[in-house]
């Protein structure tokens, strides 16, 4: 069998080129095992194979130059060339398999480089620094943000901390809030920076800084704030409109009440005229006169001659509606106050039957040193939330205030109407000049 030096130049060149390829693959394998921390045994094996292949390449070069006629070189390899070719081919296949295996292991295992690549792929900025402020790990996004903040890439963490705590140095970059690390960047993005001290004992003093993109949250909050301002303006307009609508409704209710009283008043007068013309029975005349007196009471606020009959009529009217009126205390002696009290009881009776669906109206009258205090409640349902005064209560309030009295209404937790009537010198004595308090020796209970 012929040796390497006895083969043709083409065969020699082919074998040396194949061995050069093996040397390149061995160098790649060695670097992969060193950077991948594969272990000392695998690194030494790859280095040994590389050295042996390099020595073999030197022997081949020596025999090749001998074949070229250079007398300074003598043949070294006496082995058959077929064995050398088989060894180089096997070595090439082994190197390809080893490199593929190292690549697969690298893809399925964690290393410093894989961690760095993973940190670079996250959308937020991440930076780790040691107790001396030196950068241990900083991903691409954080470097980009630091370049926009400081004008240069991050080399020391104190530079970034100074920019976050002091006034910004880059144009178009500013802090959005004085009490938080939220910054507006020149590219119209908004980032929030947060610092965390690592709690593991081995990393005492290490600092983790994270930059999170909060642009969507910031701009959405700005839209919500603008919408809230528009809604607040709209609510004020609606409140003004509701107030105007309430006034309009009360005016319409008052007008309808006046028209009804006017019509009833006219019908009663016409009925009385027919009775007089036809000379009909007296009971018809009494009925029409009673109706007429009631309309005069509603229209003018005047009273009937007998106050007791007025309250009896109020109680009778309540009983017709299925309401029982329970009165504790003595009514004021002054006619105007008695009329106001009677009108308030009538209004509360009507509201109890119409809205509260109750059966009892409670009236408590307290006489103090300087005023009367009349409290009216019922046993019906509690008023609805945001309940307001209707036309009847508003008209009653105007009548009360016209007599220099005070009216208070509460709708929660239950309906309660309070009348406060001052006892002035004019109120304390009746028309005959006698003290009206002497006639109130005991409480009247109906």
C-alpha positions as CSV (number, residue, x, y, z in Angstrom):
1,X,0.0,0.0,0.0
2,X,1.3,3.4,-0.9
3,X,2.1,6.1,1.6
4,X,1.0,9.8,1.6
5,X,4.2,11.0,-0.1
6,X,3.8,8.5,-2.9
7,X,0.2,9.6,-3.8
8,X,-0.6,12.2,-6.4
9,X,-0.7,15.9,-5.7
10,X,-4.5,16.0,-6.1
11,X,-4.9,13.3,-3.4
12,X,-2.5,15.1,-1.1
13,X,-4.3,18.4,-1.6
14,X,-7.7,16.8,-0.9
15,X,-6.5,15.2,2.3
16,X,-4.9,18.4,3.6
17,X,-8.0,20.4,2.8
18,X,-10.2,17.9,4.6
19,X,-7.8,18.1,7.6
20,X,-8.0,21.9,7.5
21,X,-11.8,21.6,7.7
22,X,-11.4,19.3,10.7
23,X,-9.2,21.9,12.4
24,X,-11.8,24.6,11.9
25,X,-14.5,22.3,13.3
26,X,-12.4,21.4,16.2
27,X,-11.8,25.1,17.0
28,X,-15.6,25.7,16.8
29,X,-16.2,22.8,19.1
30,X,-13.6,24.0,21.6
31,X,-15.0,27.5,21.7
32,X,-18.6,26.2,22.1
33,X,-17.6,24.0,25.1
34,X,-15.6,26.8,26.7
35,X,-18.4,29.4,26.4
36,X,-21.1,26.8,27.2
37,X,-19.4,25.7,30.4
38,X,-19.5,22.0,29.3
39,X,-17.0,20.9,31.9
40,X,-13.2,20.4,32.1
41,X,-13.2,16.9,30.7
42,X,-15.0,17.8,27.5
43,X,-12.9,21.0,27.1
44,X,-9.6,19.0,27.5
45,X,-10.8,16.4,25.1
46,X,-11.6,19.0,22.4
47,X,-8.2,20.7,23.0
48,X,-6.3,17.4,22.7
49,X,-8.0,16.5,19.5
50,X,-7.2,20.0,18.1
51,X,-3.5,19.6,19.1
52,X,-3.2,16.1,17.6
53,X,-4.9,17.2,14.4
54,X,-2.6,20.3,14.2
55,X,0.5,18.0,14.6
56,X,-0.9,15.6,11.9
57,X,-1.4,18.6,9.6
58,X,2.3,19.5,10.2
59,X,3.4,16.0,9.2
60,X,1.3,16.2,6.0
61,X,2.8,19.6,5.1
62,X,6.3,18.2,5.6
63,X,5.7,15.2,3.3
64,X,4.0,17.4,0.8
65,X,7.0,19.7,0.5
66,X,9.3,16.7,0.2
67,X,7.2,15.6,-2.8
68,X,7.6,19.1,-4.2
69,X,11.4,18.5,-4.3
70,X,12.5,20.5,-1.3
71,X,15.6,18.7,-0.1
72,X,15.3,20.2,3.4
73,X,12.4,18.0,4.2
74,X,12.3,14.2,4.7
75,X,9.2,12.0,4.7
76,X,7.7,11.2,8.1
77,X,4.4,9.4,7.5
78,X,5.0,5.8,6.3
79,X,1.4,4.7,6.9
80,X,-0.9,3.8,4.0
81,X,-2.8,6.8,2.7
82,X,-6.1,4.9,3.0
83,X,-5.8,4.7,6.7
84,X,-5.1,8.5,6.9
85,X,-8.1,9.2,4.7
86,X,-10.3,7.0,6.9
87,X,-9.1,8.7,10.1
88,X,-9.8,12.2,8.7
89,X,-13.2,11.2,7.5
90,X,-14.1,9.6,10.8
91,X,-12.8,12.7,12.6
92,X,-14.9,15.0,10.4
93,X,-18.0,13.0,11.1
94,X,-17.3,13.0,14.8
95,X,-16.7,16.7,14.9
96,X,-20.0,17.4,13.0
97,X,-21.9,15.2,15.5
98,X,-20.2,16.8,18.5
99,X,-20.9,20.3,17.3
100,X,-24.6,19.4,16.7
101,X,-24.8,17.9,20.1
102,X,-23.3,21.0,21.7
103,X,-25.8,23.2,19.9
104,X,-28.7,21.1,21.0
105,X,-27.5,21.1,24.6
106,X,-27.1,24.9,24.4
107,X,-30.6,25.3,23.1
108,X,-32.1,23.2,25.9
109,X,-30.0,24.4,28.9
110,X,-29.5,27.7,30.8
111,X,-26.3,29.6,30.6
112,X,-25.0,33.1,31.0
113,X,-25.6,33.8,27.3
114,X,-29.1,32.3,27.3
115,X,-30.0,34.4,30.3
116,X,-28.7,37.5,28.6
117,X,-30.6,36.7,25.4
118,X,-33.8,36.1,27.4
119,X,-33.4,39.4,29.2
120,X,-32.8,41.2,25.9
121,X,-36.1,39.8,24.5
122,X,-38.3,41.2,27.2
123,X,-40.2,44.4,26.3
124,X,-39.3,46.2,29.5
125,X,-35.9,47.6,30.5
126,X,-33.9,45.6,33.0
127,X,-30.7,46.5,34.8
128,X,-28.8,44.8,37.6
129,X,-26.0,46.6,39.5
130,X,-23.7,45.6,42.3
131,X,-23.3,47.6,45.6
132,X,-20.5,49.7,44.0
133,X,-22.9,50.8,41.2
134,X,-21.2,48.7,38.5
135,X,-23.5,47.2,35.8
136,X,-23.8,43.5,36.1
137,X,-26.5,42.9,33.5
138,X,-28.4,45.5,31.3
139,X,-30.6,44.5,28.4
140,X,-31.0,46.3,25.1
141,X,-34.2,48.2,26.0
142,X,-32.6,49.7,29.1
143,X,-29.6,50.8,27.2
144,X,-31.8,52.5,24.6
145,X,-33.8,54.3,27.3
146,X,-30.6,55.5,29.0
147,X,-29.3,56.8,25.7
148,X,-32.5,58.9,25.3
149,X,-32.2,60.1,28.9
150,X,-28.5,60.9,29.1
151,X,-27.4,61.0,25.5
152,X,-25.0,58.0,26.0
153,X,-25.2,54.3,26.8
154,X,-25.3,53.3,30.4
155,X,-21.8,52.6,31.9
156,X,-22.4,53.3,35.6
157,X,-25.7,53.0,37.5
158,X,-25.1,56.3,39.4
159,X,-25.5,58.1,36.1
160,X,-29.0,56.7,35.7
161,X,-30.0,57.3,39.3
162,X,-28.8,61.0,39.0
163,X,-31.0,61.5,36.0
164,X,-34.0,60.0,37.7
165,X,-33.6,62.0,40.9
166,X,-32.4,65.3,39.4
167,X,-33.6,67.5,36.6
168,X,-33.5,65.7,33.1
169,X,-30.7,66.7,30.8
170,X,-32.2,65.5,27.5
171,X,-34.6,67.7,25.5
172,X,-38.2,66.4,25.3
173,X,-37.6,64.2,28.4
174,X,-39.3,65.2,31.6
175,X,-40.9,63.8,34.8
176,X,-44.7,63.6,34.8
177,X,-45.1,63.5,38.6
178,X,-42.9,64.8,41.3
179,X,-43.7,61.9,43.6
180,X,-43.1,59.0,41.2
181,X,-40.5,57.9,38.7
182,X,-42.8,58.3,35.6
183,X,-41.1,60.0,32.6
184,X,-42.2,61.3,29.3
185,X,-39.7,60.5,26.5
186,X,-39.1,62.4,23.2
187,X,-40.7,59.6,21.2
188,X,-44.1,60.3,23.0
189,X,-43.7,57.1,25.1
190,X,-44.2,57.0,28.9
191,X,-42.0,54.8,31.1
192,X,-42.1,54.1,34.8
193,X,-38.9,53.2,36.6
194,X,-38.9,51.0,39.7
195,X,-36.0,49.9,42.0
196,X,-35.9,46.6,43.9
197,X,-33.2,45.5,46.4
198,X,-32.4,41.8,46.0
199,X,-33.3,40.0,49.2
200,X,-31.1,36.8,48.7
201,X,-28.1,36.7,51.1
202,X,-25.7,36.1,48.3
203,X,-26.9,39.2,46.5
204,X,-27.0,41.7,49.4
205,X,-26.6,45.2,48.2
206,X,-27.5,44.3,44.6
207,X,-30.1,46.5,42.9
208,X,-32.6,45.6,40.2
209,X,-34.1,48.4,38.2
210,X,-37.1,47.8,35.9
211,X,-38.5,50.2,33.3
212,X,-42.1,49.5,32.3
213,X,-43.9,51.0,29.4
214,X,-47.1,52.6,30.7
215,X,-47.9,54.7,27.7
216,X,-51.3,53.0,27.1
217,X,-52.3,53.4,30.7
218,X,-51.2,57.1,30.8
219,X,-53.0,58.1,27.6
220,X,-56.1,56.1,28.6
221,X,-56.2,57.8,32.0
222,X,-55.8,61.2,30.3
223,X,-58.8,60.3,28.1
224,X,-60.8,59.2,31.1
225,X,-59.9,62.5,32.9
226,X,-61.0,64.5,30.0
227,X,-64.3,62.5,29.7
228,X,-64.9,63.0,33.5
229,X,-64.5,66.8,33.1
230,X,-67.0,66.7,30.2
231,X,-69.4,64.6,32.2
232,X,-69.1,66.9,35.2
233,X,-70.0,69.9,33.0
234,X,-72.9,67.9,31.5
235,X,-74.0,66.9,35.0
236,X,-74.1,70.5,36.1
237,X,-76.2,71.4,33.0
238,X,-78.5,68.5,33.8
239,X,-78.9,69.6,37.4
240,X,-79.7,73.1,36.3
241,X,-82.2,71.7,33.8
242,X,-83.8,69.5,36.5
243,X,-84.1,72.5,38.8
244,X,-85.9,74.4,36.0
245,X,-88.1,71.4,35.2
246,X,-89.0,71.1,38.9
247,X,-89.9,74.8,39.1
248,X,-91.9,74.5,35.9
249,X,-93.7,71.4,37.3
250,X,-94.5,73.2,40.6
251,X,-95.8,76.2,38.7
252,X,-98.0,73.9,36.6
253,X,-99.3,72.0,39.7
254,X,-100.0,75.3,41.4
255,X,-101.8,76.6,38.3
256,X,-103.8,73.4,38.0
257,X,-104.8,73.6,41.7
258,X,-105.8,77.2,41.4
259,X,-107.9,76.4,38.3
260,X,-109.6,73.5,40.0
261,X,-110.4,75.7,43.1
262,X,-111.6,78.4,40.8
263,X,-113.9,76.0,38.9
264,X,-115.2,74.5,42.1
265,X,-115.7,78.0,43.5
266,X,-117.7,79.0,40.4
267,X,-119.8,75.9,40.4
268,X,-120.7,76.3,44.1
269,X,-121.8,79.9,43.5
270,X,-123.9,78.9,40.5
271,X,-125.4,76.1,42.6
272,X,-126.2,78.5,45.4
273,X,-127.8,80.9,42.9
274,X,-130.0,78.1,41.5
275,X,-131.0,77.1,45.0
276,X,-132.0,80.6,45.9
277,X,-133.9,81.1,42.6
278,X,-135.7,77.8,42.9
279,X,-136.1,78.0,46.7
280,X,-135.0,74.5,47.2
281,X,-134.4,72.7,50.5
282,X,-132.1,74.0,53.2
283,X,-129.9,70.9,53.3
284,X,-128.8,71.5,49.7
285,X,-127.9,75.1,50.6
286,X,-125.8,73.8,53.7
287,X,-123.9,71.4,51.6
288,X,-123.0,74.0,49.0
289,X,-122.0,76.5,51.7
290,X,-119.8,73.9,53.3
291,X,-118.1,73.2,50.0
292,X,-117.7,76.9,49.4
293,X,-116.1,77.4,52.8
294,X,-113.6,74.7,52.1
295,X,-112.7,76.2,48.7
296,X,-112.3,79.6,50.4
297,X,-110.0,78.0,52.9
298,X,-107.8,76.5,50.3
299,X,-107.7,79.5,48.0
300,X,-107.2,82.3,50.6
301,X,-105.8,80.5,53.6
302,X,-108.7,81.9,55.7
303,X,-110.3,79.9,58.4
304,X,-113.8,79.0,59.4
305,X,-115.3,80.6,62.4
306,X,-115.1,77.5,64.6
307,X,-111.5,76.1,64.8
308,X,-112.7,72.9,66.4
309,X,-114.9,72.2,63.4
310,X,-111.8,72.8,61.1
311,X,-109.8,70.1,62.8
312,X,-112.8,67.8,62.9
313,X,-113.2,68.3,59.2
314,X,-109.5,67.5,58.7
315,X,-109.8,64.3,60.7
316,X,-113.0,63.3,58.8
317,X,-111.2,64.0,55.5
318,X,-108.4,61.7,56.6
319,X,-110.7,58.9,57.7
320,X,-112.3,59.0,54.2
321,X,-108.9,58.3,52.8
322,X,-108.3,55.5,55.3
323,X,-105.9,57.4,57.4
324,X,-106.0,57.8,61.2
325,X,-104.6,61.1,62.6
326,X,-103.1,60.8,66.1
327,X,-102.4,64.3,67.6
328,X,-100.5,64.7,70.8
329,X,-100.2,68.2,72.3
330,X,-102.2,71.5,72.1
331,X,-102.6,73.5,68.9
332,X,-101.5,77.1,68.8
333,X,-104.2,79.7,69.7
334,X,-103.2,82.2,67.0
335,X,-105.5,81.7,64.0
336,X,-102.7,81.9,61.4
337,X,-100.7,79.2,63.1
338,X,-103.7,77.0,63.5
339,X,-104.4,77.3,59.8
340,X,-100.8,76.4,59.0
341,X,-100.9,73.4,61.3
342,X,-104.2,72.2,59.8
343,X,-102.9,72.7,56.2
344,X,-99.7,70.8,57.0
345,X,-101.7,67.9,58.5
346,X,-103.9,67.8,55.4
347,X,-100.9,67.8,53.1
348,X,-99.2,65.0,55.1
349,X,-102.4,62.9,55.1
350,X,-102.7,63.2,51.3
351,X,-99.0,62.3,50.8
352,X,-99.3,59.4,53.2
353,X,-102.2,57.9,51.3
354,X,-100.8,58.7,47.8
355,X,-97.0,57.9,48.2
356,X,-96.3,56.2,51.5
357,X,-99.4,53.9,51.5
358,X,-99.6,54.2,55.3
359,X,-102.6,54.2,57.7
360,X,-101.6,56.5,60.5
361,X,-100.3,60.1,60.6
362,X,-98.6,61.1,63.9
363,X,-98.7,64.8,64.9
364,X,-96.7,65.9,68.0
365,X,-97.0,69.5,69.2
366,X,-94.5,70.8,71.7
367,X,-94.8,74.3,73.2
368,X,-91.4,75.7,74.2
369,X,-90.6,79.0,75.9
370,X,-90.2,80.9,72.6
371,X,-91.8,78.8,69.9
372,X,-94.2,76.0,68.9
373,X,-92.6,72.8,67.5
374,X,-94.9,70.7,65.4
375,X,-93.6,67.3,64.1
376,X,-95.6,65.2,61.6
377,X,-94.6,61.6,60.6
378,X,-96.4,58.5,59.3
379,X,-96.2,54.7,59.5
380,X,-96.0,54.3,55.7
381,X,-93.1,53.3,53.4
382,X,-89.9,55.2,53.5
383,X,-89.5,57.8,50.7
384,X,-87.4,56.8,47.6
385,X,-83.8,57.9,47.4
386,X,-83.3,61.5,46.2
387,X,-86.9,62.3,46.9
388,X,-87.8,66.0,46.6
389,X,-90.6,68.3,47.6
390,X,-93.7,68.2,45.3
391,X,-96.0,71.1,44.5
392,X,-98.1,70.7,47.7
393,X,-95.1,70.8,50.1
394,X,-93.6,73.7,48.1
395,X,-96.8,75.7,48.4
396,X,-97.0,74.9,52.1
397,X,-93.4,76.1,52.6
398,X,-94.2,79.4,50.9
399,X,-97.3,79.8,53.2
400,X,-95.2,79.0,56.3
401,X,-92.4,81.4,55.4
402,X,-94.9,84.1,54.7
403,X,-95.9,83.9,58.4
404,X,-92.2,84.2,59.4
405,X,-92.1,80.5,60.5
406,X,-89.7,77.8,59.6
407,X,-90.4,74.4,57.8
408,X,-88.0,71.5,57.8
409,X,-88.4,68.2,55.8
410,X,-86.3,65.1,56.0
411,X,-86.8,62.1,53.7
412,X,-84.3,59.6,55.3
413,X,-84.6,57.3,57.2
414,X,-88.3,58.2,57.1
415,X,-90.5,61.2,56.1
416,X,-90.6,63.9,58.8
417,X,-92.1,67.4,58.6
418,X,-91.3,69.9,61.3
419,X,-92.9,73.4,61.7
420,X,-91.3,75.9,64.0
421,X,-93.6,78.9,64.9
422,X,-92.1,81.7,67.0
423,X,-94.1,83.0,70.0
424,X,-93.8,86.7,69.6
425,X,-95.7,89.2,71.7
426,X,-98.3,89.5,68.9
427,X,-98.8,85.7,69.1
428,X,-98.9,85.3,72.8
429,X,-102.2,87.2,73.2
430,X,-105.4,86.8,71.4
431,X,-107.7,89.5,70.2
432,X,-109.3,90.2,73.6
433,X,-105.9,90.9,75.2
434,X,-105.9,87.8,77.4
435,X,-103.0,85.4,77.6
436,X,-103.9,82.5,75.2
437,X,-101.6,80.2,77.1
438,X,-104.0,80.0,80.0
439,X,-106.5,78.1,77.8
440,X,-104.0,75.4,77.1
441,X,-104.1,73.7,80.5
442,X,-104.0,70.2,79.2
443,X,-102.9,68.3,76.0
444,X,-105.4,67.7,73.3
445,X,-105.3,64.2,71.9
446,X,-107.4,63.2,68.9
